[in-house]
């Protein structure tokens, strides 16, 4: 089993790019179940090998998003 730097609740992205996703579970075969919102606002849940994911760069996103003025 690979060393798990990723844990349940982490925000991750695919190493090749894509949306920010929340880790829901990691099974004993290092398959990671993640949830994310699509560009149309739908919630998707998918599974990826842990080696295909990396922790998201949180410095690229503000903690608070202000809408309007």
MOPAC internal coordinates of N, CA, C and O (Angstrom, degrees):
PM7 1SCF
backbone

  N    0.0000 0     0.00 0     0.00 0    0    0    0
  C    1.4499 1     0.00 0     0.00 0    1    0    0
  C    1.5271 1   109.16 1     0.00 0    2    1    0
  O    1.2310 1   120.52 1   -44.24 1    3    2    1
  N    1.3433 1   116.61 1   135.76 1    3    2    1
  C    1.4561 1   121.42 1  -179.20 1    5    3    2
  C    1.5259 1   110.55 1   -69.61 1    6    5    3
  O    1.2310 1   120.83 1   -27.05 1    7    6    5
  N    1.3433 1   116.02 1   152.95 1    7    6    5
  C    1.4547 1   120.25 1   175.79 1    9    7    6
  C    1.5242 1   108.01 1   -62.83 1   10    9    7
  O    1.2310 1   120.16 1   -52.77 1   11   10    9
  N    1.3235 1   117.31 1   127.23 1   11   10    9
  C    1.4557 1   120.79 1  -175.12 1   13   11   10
  C    1.5197 1   110.77 1   -95.42 1   14   13   11
  O    1.2310 1   120.70 1   -78.59 1   15   14   13
  N    1.3180 1   116.27 1   101.41 1   15   14   13
  C    1.4525 1   121.83 1   172.68 1   17   15   14
  C    1.5228 1   108.82 1   -87.98 1   18   17   15
  O    1.2310 1   120.87 1   163.02 1   19   18   17
  N    1.3145 1   115.94 1   -16.98 1   19   18   17
  C    1.4570 1   122.36 1   179.44 1   21   19   18
  C    1.5209 1   107.75 1   -97.71 1   22   21   19
  O    1.2310 1   120.78 1   -44.43 1   23   22   21
  N    1.3397 1   116.12 1   135.57 1   23   22   21
  C    1.4598 1   120.22 1  -179.60 1   25   23   22
  C    1.5229 1   110.47 1  -135.96 1   26   25   23
  O    1.2310 1   120.54 1   -14.64 1   27   26   25
  N    1.3127 1   116.58 1   165.36 1   27   26   25
  C    1.4542 1   122.67 1   179.75 1   29   27   26
  C    1.5261 1   109.58 1   -53.96 1   30   29   27
  O    1.2310 1   121.25 1   -46.56 1   31   30   29
  N    1.3341 1   115.22 1   133.44 1   31   30   29
  C    1.4622 1   121.06 1  -179.94 1   33   31   30
  C    1.5148 1   114.14 1    95.68 1   34   33   31
  O    1.2310 1   119.96 1   164.45 1   35   34   33
  N    1.3432 1   117.67 1   -15.55 1   35   34   33
  C    1.4638 1   120.93 1   178.93 1   37   35   34
  C    1.5287 1   111.15 1   -68.10 1   38   37   35
  O    1.2310 1   121.19 1   -26.37 1   39   38   37
  N    1.3201 1   115.34 1   153.63 1   39   38   37
  C    1.4609 1   122.23 1   172.55 1   41   39   38
  C    1.5246 1   106.49 1   -98.93 1   42   41   39
  O    1.2310 1   120.57 1   -55.40 1   43   42   41
  N    1.3284 1   116.53 1   124.60 1   43   42   41
  C    1.4639 1   122.01 1  -175.37 1   45   43   42
  C    1.5219 1   110.84 1  -131.45 1   46   45   43
  O    1.2310 1   121.29 1   -13.40 1   47   46   45
  N    1.3127 1   115.15 1   166.60 1   47   46   45
  C    1.4618 1   122.54 1   169.96 1   49   47   46
  C    1.5163 1   107.55 1  -135.74 1   50   49   47
  O    1.2310 1   120.82 1   -17.38 1   51   50   49
  N    1.3202 1   116.03 1   162.62 1   51   50   49
  C    1.4539 1   119.96 1   170.78 1   53   51   50
  C    1.5200 1   108.53 1   -67.67 1   54   53   51
  O    1.2310 1   119.60 1   -34.04 1   55   54   53
  N    1.3057 1   118.37 1   145.96 1   55   54   53
  C    1.4621 1   121.37 1   177.44 1   57   55   54
  C    1.5199 1   110.70 1   -60.99 1   58   57   55
  O    1.2310 1   120.23 1   152.89 1   59   58   57
  N    1.3240 1   117.16 1   -27.11 1   59   58   57
  C    1.4650 1   121.57 1   179.70 1   61   59   58
  C    1.5207 1   112.71 1   -84.97 1   62   61   59
  O    1.2310 1   120.00 1   176.93 1   63   62   61
  N    1.3504 1   117.60 1    -3.07 1   63   62   61
  C    1.4614 1   121.88 1   179.52 1   65   63   62
  C    1.5157 1   111.29 1   110.73 1   66   65   63
  O    1.2310 1   120.90 1    -4.21 1   67   66   65
  N    1.3198 1   115.88 1   175.79 1   67   66   65
  C    1.4578 1   120.25 1   178.82 1   69   67   66
  C    1.5126 1   111.75 1   125.71 1   70   69   67
  O    1.2310 1   120.70 1     9.82 1   71   70   69
  N    1.3349 1   116.27 1  -170.18 1   71   70   69
  C    1.4710 1   120.22 1  -175.21 1   73   71   70
  C    1.5235 1   112.24 1   -73.13 1   74   73   71
  O    1.2310 1   121.41 1   -19.84 1   75   74   73
  N    1.3301 1   114.91 1   160.16 1   75   74   73
  C    1.4601 1   121.34 1   171.99 1   77   75   74
  C    1.5176 1   107.31 1   -74.51 1   78   77   75
  O    1.2310 1   120.34 1   -44.31 1   79   78   77
  N    1.3213 1   116.95 1   135.69 1   79   78   77
  C    1.4602 1   122.19 1  -175.19 1   81   79   78
  C    1.5237 1   109.65 1  -131.80 1   82   81   79
  O    1.2310 1   120.44 1   -31.57 1   83   82   81
  N    1.3270 1   116.77 1   148.43 1   83   82   81
  C    1.4544 1   122.45 1   178.00 1   85   83   82
  C    1.5170 1   109.73 1   -99.50 1   86   85   83
  O    1.2310 1   120.81 1   -51.03 1   87   86   85
  N    1.3336 1   116.06 1   128.97 1   87   86   85
  C    1.4593 1   121.28 1   179.08 1   89   87   86
  C    1.5240 1   108.82 1   -73.23 1   90   89   87
  O    1.2310 1   120.74 1   -56.92 1   91   90   89
  N    1.3388 1   116.18 1   123.08 1   91   90   89
  C    1.4578 1   122.74 1   178.67 1   93   91   90
  C    1.5242 1   111.72 1   -96.46 1   94   93   91
  O    1.2310 1   120.46 1   143.95 1   95   94   93
  N    1.3316 1   116.73 1   -36.05 1   95   94   93
  C    1.4715 1   120.79 1  -177.38 1   97   95   94
  C    1.5195 1   109.40 1  -163.91 1   98   97   95
  O    1.2310 1   121.18 1   -23.22 1   99   98   97
  N    1.3294 1   115.35 1   156.78 1   99   98   97
  C    1.4653 1   123.07 1   173.78 1  101   99   98
  C    1.5250 1   106.46 1  -132.40 1  102  101   99
  O    1.2310 1   120.65 1   -57.85 1  103  102  101
  N    1.3369 1   116.36 1   122.15 1  103  102  101
  C    1.4628 1   118.26 1  -178.36 1  105  103  102
  C    1.5313 1   111.50 1   -88.45 1  106  105  103
  O    1.2310 1   120.55 1    -1.91 1  107  106  105
  N    1.3135 1   116.55 1   178.09 1  107  106  105
  C    1.4680 1   121.80 1  -175.80 1  109  107  106
  C    1.5273 1   113.14 1   -68.69 1  110  109  107
  O    1.2310 1   120.25 1   165.69 1  111  110  109
  N    1.3358 1   117.13 1   -14.31 1  111  110  109
  C    1.4680 1   121.46 1   176.88 1  113  111  110
  C    1.5257 1   112.17 1   -98.52 1  114  113  111
  O    1.2310 1   120.37 1  -164.38 1  115  114  113
  N    1.3445 1   116.91 1    15.62 1  115  114  113
  C    1.4643 1   123.35 1  -179.65 1  117  115  114
  C    1.5228 1   112.99 1    61.78 1  118  117  115
  O    1.2310 1   120.59 1  -146.72 1  119  118  117
  N    1.3194 1   116.47 1    33.28 1  119  118  117
  C    1.4581 1   121.79 1   172.28 1  121  119  118
  C    1.5212 1   106.34 1   -95.60 1  122  121  119
  O    1.2310 1   120.62 1   -55.51 1  123  122  121
  N    1.3393 1   116.42 1   124.49 1  123  122  121
  C    1.4551 1   122.34 1  -173.34 1  125  123  122
  C    1.5324 1   109.87 1  -104.29 1  126  125  123
  O    1.2310 1   121.04 1   -55.73 1  127  126  125
  N    1.3259 1   115.61 1   124.27 1  127  126  125
  C    1.4642 1   120.83 1   175.10 1  129  127  126
  C    1.5204 1   107.97 1   -92.49 1  130  129  127
  O    1.2310 1   120.90 1   -53.74 1  131  130  129
  N    1.3405 1   115.89 1   126.26 1  131  130  129
  C    1.4585 1   121.70 1  -178.14 1  133  131  130
  C    1.5278 1   109.98 1  -126.99 1  134  133  131
  O    1.2310 1   121.14 1   -24.35 1  135  134  133
  N    1.3353 1   115.43 1   155.65 1  135  134  133
  C    1.4593 1   121.97 1   174.26 1  137  135  134
  C    1.5201 1   108.41 1  -124.75 1  138  137  135
  O    1.2310 1   121.22 1   -34.47 1  139  138  137
  N    1.3369 1   115.28 1   145.53 1  139  138  137
  C    1.4555 1   120.57 1   179.82 1  141  139  138
  C    1.5220 1   109.20 1  -157.53 1  142  141  139
  O    1.2310 1   121.05 1   -19.47 1  143  142  141
  N    1.3315 1   115.59 1   160.53 1  143  142  141
  C    1.4557 1   121.06 1   176.53 1  145  143  142
  C    1.5182 1   109.68 1   -94.31 1  146  145  143
  O    1.2310 1   120.92 1   -43.17 1  147  146  145
  N    1.3318 1   115.84 1   136.83 1  147  146  145
  C    1.4576 1   121.22 1   177.52 1  149  147  146
  C    1.5196 1   109.43 1   -79.02 1  150  149  147
  O    1.2310 1   120.61 1    -8.45 1  151  150  149
  N    1.3168 1   116.43 1   171.55 1  151  150  149
  C    1.4621 1   120.62 1   178.70 1  153  151  150
  C    1.5254 1   111.69 1   -65.93 1  154  153  151
  O    1.2310 1   120.17 1   161.94 1  155  154  153
  N    1.3283 1   117.28 1   -18.06 1  155  154  153
  C    1.4599 1   121.40 1   177.50 1  157  155  154
  C    1.5298 1   111.91 1   -95.69 1  158  157  155
  O    1.2310 1   120.18 1  -174.69 1  159  158  157
  N    1.3304 1   117.26 1     5.31 1  159  158  157
  C    1.4577 1   121.54 1   175.85 1  161  159  158
  C    1.5077 1   115.80 1    89.76 1  162  161  159
  O    1.2310 1   119.56 1  -177.61 1  163  162  161
  N    1.3180 1   118.44 1     2.39 1  163  162  161
  C    1.4633 1   121.17 1   178.31 1  165  163  162
  C    1.5165 1   111.14 1   -82.72 1  166  165  163
  O    1.2310 1   120.61 1   -32.50 1  167  166  165
  N    1.3157 1   116.43 1   147.50 1  167  166  165
  C    1.4610 1   121.41 1   177.81 1  169  167  166
  C    1.5226 1   109.20 1   -90.84 1  170  169  167
  O    1.2310 1   120.72 1   -53.13 1  171  170  169
  N    1.3234 1   116.23 1   126.87 1  171  170  169
  C    1.4709 1   122.76 1   179.37 1  173  171  170
  C    1.5279 1   109.02 1  -116.86 1  174  173  171
  O    1.2310 1   120.92 1   -32.29 1  175  174  173
  N    1.3153 1   115.85 1   147.71 1  175  174  173
  C    1.4627 1   122.18 1   172.95 1  177  175  174
  C    1.5223 1   107.48 1  -127.71 1  178  177  175
  O    1.2310 1   120.87 1   -53.48 1  179  178  177
  N    1.3325 1   115.94 1   126.52 1  179  178  177
  C    1.4667 1   122.73 1  -178.66 1  181  179  178
  C    1.5176 1   108.99 1  -137.27 1  182  181  179
  O    1.2310 1   121.04 1   -12.33 1  183  182  181
  N    1.3310 1   115.61 1   167.67 1  183  182  181
  C    1.4641 1   121.15 1   175.34 1  185  183  182
  C    1.5204 1   109.99 1  -123.12 1  186  185  183
  O    1.2310 1   121.24 1   -38.91 1  187  186  185
  N    1.3309 1   115.24 1   141.09 1  187  186  185
  C    1.4620 1   122.29 1  -179.63 1  189  187  186
  C    1.5272 1   109.02 1  -137.39 1  190  189  187
  O    1.2310 1   119.90 1   -28.18 1  191  190  189
  N    1.3337 1   117.80 1   151.82 1  191  190  189
  C    1.4715 1   120.08 1   172.25 1  193  191  190
  C    1.5308 1   109.31 1   -63.54 1  194  193  191
  O    1.2310 1   120.57 1   -38.76 1  195  194  193
  N    1.3214 1   116.52 1   141.24 1  195  194  193
  C    1.4561 1   120.48 1  -177.42 1  197  195  194
  C    1.5328 1   111.78 1   -57.79 1  198  197  195
  O    1.2310 1   120.03 1   147.75 1  199  198  197
  N    1.3384 1   117.55 1   -32.25 1  199  198  197
  C    1.4700 1   121.09 1  -179.30 1  201  199  198
  C    1.5239 1   112.81 1   -69.12 1  202  201  199
  O    1.2310 1   119.61 1   166.99 1  203  202  201
  N    1.3330 1   118.34 1   -13.01 1  203  202  201
  C    1.4613 1   122.01 1   179.31 1  205  203  202
  C    1.5276 1   112.16 1   -90.26 1  206  205  203
  O    1.2310 1   120.29 1   175.25 1  207  206  205
  N    1.3431 1   117.06 1    -4.75 1  207  206  205
  C    1.4637 1   121.58 1  -174.72 1  209  207  206
  C    1.5183 1   112.30 1  -113.69 1  210  209  207
  O    1.2310 1   121.53 1   -23.52 1  211  210  209
  N    1.3358 1   114.69 1   156.48 1  211  210  209
  C    1.4601 1   121.49 1   172.69 1  213  211  210
  C    1.5173 1   108.02 1  -140.77 1  214  213  211
  O    1.2310 1   120.45 1   -24.56 1  215  214  213
  N    1.3211 1   116.74 1   155.44 1  215  214  213
  C    1.4546 1   120.59 1   175.72 1  217  215  214
  C    1.5206 1   108.75 1   -64.03 1  218  217  215
  O    1.2310 1   121.07 1   -40.49 1  219  218  217
  N    1.3371 1   115.57 1   139.51 1  219  218  217
  C    1.4607 1   120.54 1  -178.42 1  221  219  218
  C    1.5215 1   110.10 1   -70.89 1  222  221  219
  O    1.2310 1   121.11 1   -29.68 1  223  222  221
  N    1.3032 1   115.47 1   150.32 1  223  222  221
  C    1.4587 1   122.17 1   176.83 1  225  223  222
  C    1.5287 1   107.79 1   -83.51 1  226  225  223
  O    1.2310 1   120.39 1   -84.74 1  227  226  225
  N    1.3311 1   116.86 1    95.26 1  227  226  225
  C    1.4587 1   120.73 1  -176.50 1  229  227  226
  C    1.5228 1   113.47 1   -68.74 1  230  229  227
  O    1.2310 1   119.89 1   164.69 1  231  230  229
  N    1.3217 1   117.82 1   -15.31 1  231  230  229
  C    1.4661 1   119.07 1   179.83 1  233  231  230
  C    1.5225 1   111.32 1   -70.66 1  234  233  231
  O    1.2310 1   120.12 1   164.46 1  235  234  233
  N    1.3304 1   117.38 1   -15.54 1  235  234  233
  C    1.4604 1   121.11 1  -179.99 1  237  235  234
  C    1.5239 1   111.96 1   -83.07 1  238  237  235
  O    1.2310 1   120.23 1   172.12 1  239  238  237
  N    1.3446 1   117.16 1    -7.88 1  239  238  237
  C    1.4647 1   121.06 1  -176.97 1  241  239  238
  C    1.5080 1   110.26 1  -127.76 1  242  241  239
  O    1.2310 1   119.97 1   -45.18 1  243  242  241
  N    1.3386 1   117.66 1   134.82 1  243  242  241
  C    1.4823 1   119.77 1   177.56 1  245  243  242
  C    1.5313 1   110.26 1   -72.41 1  246  245  243
  O    1.2310 1   120.67 1   -25.15 1  247  246  245
  N    1.3238 1   116.32 1   154.85 1  247  246  245
  C    1.4616 1   120.35 1   175.97 1  249  247  246
  C    1.5221 1   111.29 1   -72.06 1  250  249  247
  O    1.2310 1   120.69 1   152.00 1  251  250  249
  N    1.3322 1   116.29 1   -28.00 1  251  250  249
  C    1.4604 1   121.35 1  -178.99 1  253  251  250
  C    1.5117 1   108.48 1  -122.96 1  254  253  251
  O    1.2310 1   120.95 1   -47.58 1  255  254  253
  N    1.3065 1   115.79 1   132.42 1  255  254  253
  C    1.4600 1   120.64 1   175.96 1  257  255  254
  C    1.5215 1   108.00 1  -108.06 1  258  257  255
  O    1.2310 1   120.35 1   -55.83 1  259  258  257
  N    1.3062 1   116.94 1   124.17 1  259  258  257
  C    1.4651 1   121.96 1  -179.80 1  261  259  258
  C    1.5158 1   109.28 1  -102.19 1  262  261  259
  O    1.2310 1   121.06 1   -53.28 1  263  262  261
  N    1.2968 1   115.58 1   126.72 1  263  262  261
  C    1.4504 1   121.20 1   177.16 1  265  263  262
  C    1.5212 1   109.26 1  -103.44 1  266  265  263
  O    1.2310 1   121.16 1   -36.08 1  267  266  265
  N    1.3089 1   115.39 1   143.92 1  267  266  265
  C    1.4692 1   118.75 1  -179.01 1  269  267  266
  C    1.4975 1   110.93 1    80.09 1  270  269  267
  O    1.2310 1   120.61 1    37.80 1  271  270  269
  N    1.3245 1   116.44 1  -142.20 1  271  270  269
  C    1.4685 1   121.37 1  -176.66 1  273  271  270
  C    1.4894 1   113.11 1   -79.36 1  274  273  271
  O    1.2310 1   120.10 1   180.00 1  275  274  273

